[in-house]
Amino acid sequence: MPAQIISQPNPPPDPSSLSDELLQLSVKLETEGYLSPEELNAVQAFRRAADYIAAAMIFLKDNVLVERDITAEDIKPRLLGHWGTCPGLTLIYAHLNRIIRKTGLDALYVIGPGHGAPAVLSCLWLEDSMSTFLPEITRDAAGLQRLISRFSAPGGFPSHINAETPGAIHEGGELGYALSVSFGAVMDNPDLVVCCVVGDGEAETGPTATAWHAIKYLDPAESGAVLPIVHVNGFKISERTIYGVMDDKEITALFTGYGYQVRIVSDLPNLDNDLAASMEWALAEIKKIQTAARSGSPISKPRWPMLVLRTPKGLGGPKYVHGEIVEGSFHAHQVPLPLAKTSEDERASLQEWLKSYKPEELFTKEGVPTEPVLSVIPEINAKKLGQRVESYAGYKPIRAPEWMDYAVEKGSQESCMKAVGRFLKEVVVENPKTFRIFSPDELVSNKLDAVLDATGRNFQWDPACRAQGGRVIEILSEHTCQGMLQGYTLTGRTGLFPSYEAFLGIVQTMMVQYSKFVKMGSETKWRQPCGSLNYIETSTWTRQEHNGFSHQNPAFIGAVLNLKPKFARVYLPPDANCFLSTVSHCLKANNYVNLMVGSKQPTPVWLSAEEAAKHCIAGASVWKFASVEEGVNPDVVLVGIGVEVTFEVIAAAALLRKLVPELRVRVVNITDLMILSANGSHPHSLTDEAFRTLFTDDRAIHFNYHGYPKELKSLLWGRPNLDRVTVAGYDEEGTTTSPFDMMLCNHTSRFDVAIAAISGGAKVNPKVAVSAHELCSYLRHQAQKERQYILANGKDHDDLFETPKFE
């Protein structure tokens, strides 16, 4: 079966065996004649105009108003785009416009089926938002020609919604995240309503399934609301959708269980009245919930409204093509007439289709929309969906306390996360409406719980948390945390996502999609900067010996390294003071993806606050206290990148000082990973001269790295004399064992570092060379004895993680 077999357009679902009484749970409304004749005419005129432009964008490069018969020369050389979802998207846009114009509603429009860009672009042109940001796309015949001809053409508008689309806050490629992004956008935006369209294809994704629970984290006293609309048109690319084969009872039962009031919009002959009544009902329900909460009497478990819009896929397009059902089938998904350039029959069908919208009634001879079309558009530019300031210029800089006030005494031992938690507590206090933490149920485990001394969790279905203004969103769904963080950040605020290291990879592709949005946004003149995506990665592999192999995975570092260098930042601060400096910096930075990796266990504080500040500004430095004669004229350079692996480098340096004092060791710590990339390849890259001053011209360098060695080797590519470099790091070895055994398993222990130092130093220091074999054999034996002790006693030696001393 090469594609879906259907016997009729828009096939209905088979009836379920559920009780008909379930239908009483869905909302019933009187909709007949809901709109006045004038309103109905205006909405339908706008829809016709938008659908006409959307269809024309897919096919035409000339003759865009079909003022003569369409010829092959009028058709684009490549037909790209997705028609099937467009009529539903323009339908909702038209009704949002009517309500905004009538009531002054503050709204954003987030579209899950981002491949429906023609629908959105057509509406943006009609409301004259395109010319606001792209002056050449005027609302006249010339501007319409440019809009239509440039769609899905090289150098023109892409086929999916992206940062170049006015009003957009969601990258319209990968499916699953529209709903969580929408909920993030309305948090701390009390007057904002985000109308979020979830396609029934996207509704099949796991991230969307969990995001429905986001209403349980929305405090109506302090935040706006999301109006979800599931657009059930029944088909994906070549198959029916799950929601498309669910009847009204099944859908009502599902969303009622999630906590929603369900209104199903499916009266096709009366579609505009049905949707108008349903949207106004939904907004009234939102107002009731918010009014109760803001008057001090919040509703327990409020049932927020949601709509299910059932319309045929490709509504208004060709009914049949070459005997195949198109409207109401998967054939409408992309280009319904794929041979329009070469087939006279399909070209005739295209002309008949476009003419069916009666463009002569919708546009003047000058190509300007007629009065009925314009009469539904909001009169105030700032209210138009394409010109909402939240979508492109809403950034509010964070007020960060002075991190040095939270610094830890040099020479003590402290958990990086404990120190950062105390700092974040004050960040919450100073930014009560512009900062949130999105955490997958790990805040306490990750030892950031000092934050909870100043705020709480925002779990509205938990009576202990309800209406408390909590700044912490904890939901055990990395996807939902990520989506909320994105929506919150792109609408101008600042967020933080702390996580176990091993599980940040769950949101890797979301992070990549976001970075693409930010990249294009930074290249779009009218978009202003926004805050950065800030990740704290802790509970790392080096201290996940108790949870075992499944919890040992630093791969998210590599995912960030693969981003466009301009937007990627990876930090591995070596101690609590450096981590404080790094967090403070990242929370104030714009347009980056910041990954901060650190330990939640107590570890030595190597640097004072002042030393940490200098070290973090430089990104790396020679640690003179651990080096022989402060690192001058070394035989070998030992480099630590990451908390625990740096500890092992320091321990190795102390061991070597006693074991082989004639070996001249320089110890370097790197806190900003990006400085290692080849000169000019990243904004933070060391110059070749700076690289030489840190690592010498020709001495052996051994890196003890927190992540995968391949990542570091790739980052170093292009630096001179790489044959002198050895790299140890996480080597996919682990189990439930002891912390030091994790070092031994992955060859990042002090013994491994010391062996690498002796082997490298022996190449230039004859005094070391004469005893190198004996020394290395001894160190291997010591490593073996430690492993035997661990296996026999079930733990490490008690003094193994005491701060090393240099005598």
RAMOFEN-V450871 format. One line per field, one symbol per residue. phi: phi as a letter, one per 40 degrees, with the letter a starting at -180 (. if undefined). burial: + if it has 24 or more other ideal C-beta (glycine too) atoms within 12 Angstrom, else -. A space follows every 50 residues. Layout:
phi=???
burial=???
This chain:
phi=.caccbbacfcccccccccccccccccbbcbcgcccdcccccccccdccc ccccccccbcbafcbfcaccbdcccccbcbibcdccdcccdcccccddcc ccbgdcabbbbcccccddcccccccccgccccbbdccccaccccdccccc cfbdgbcccbcacccdgcbaccbcchbdcccccccccgbcccbbcbcbcc cdccccdcdccdccdcbbcccbbcabbcbcccbgbccaacccccbccccc cccccccchbcbbcbacdcbccccccccccdccccdcccccccccgbccc fccccabbbbbccgdgcdcbbfgccbdgacccdbbcbcbccbbccccccc cccccccfdccbbcccgcdcddcccccdccdcccccbccdcaabcbdccb cccccbcbccgcbacdccccdcccdcdcccbcbbaabbbcfbccdcgbcd dccbabcbccccdcbcfbgccbbbacadccdcccdcccccchbbbabcad dcbcddbdccccdcccccdccccbdccccbcccbbbbbfcdcbbcccgdc bbacccdccccccdddbbbbbbccacccccdccdcccccbgbbbbbbabc ccbcccbcdcccccccccgaaccccbbcffgcfccabbbbbhccccdccc ccccccdccaccccbbbbbbbbcccccddgcadcdccdccccccbgcacc bbcbbcccddccccccdhccfccccbbbacbfbiacacdcccccdbfbcd cccccccccccccbbcccccbcccccccccccccccccccccbgacdccc bcdcbbb
burial=---+-+--+++----------+--+++-+-+--++---++++++++++++ +++++++++++-++++---+---+++--++++++++++++++++++++++ ++--++++++++++++++++++++++++++++++--+-+++-++++++++ ++---++++++++++++++++++++++++++++++++++-++++++++++ +++++-+++++++++++++++++++++++++++++++--+++++++++++ ++++++-++++++++++---++++++++++++++++++++--+----++- -++++++++++++++++++++---++++++++++++++-++----++-++ +-+++-+-+--++---++++-+++++++----++++++++++++++-+-+ +-+--+++----++++++++++++++++--+-++++++++-++-++++++ ++-++++++++---+++-+++++++-++++++++++++++++++++++++ +++++++++++++++++++++--+-+++++++++++++++++++++---- +++++++++++++++-++++++++++++++++++++++++++++++++++ +++++++++-+++-++-++++++-++++--+--+++++++++++++++++ +++++++-++-++++++++++++++++---++-+++----+--+++--++ +++++++++-++++++--+----+++++++---+--++++++++++++++ ++++++++++++-++--+---+--++--+--++--++--+-----+---+ +-++-+-
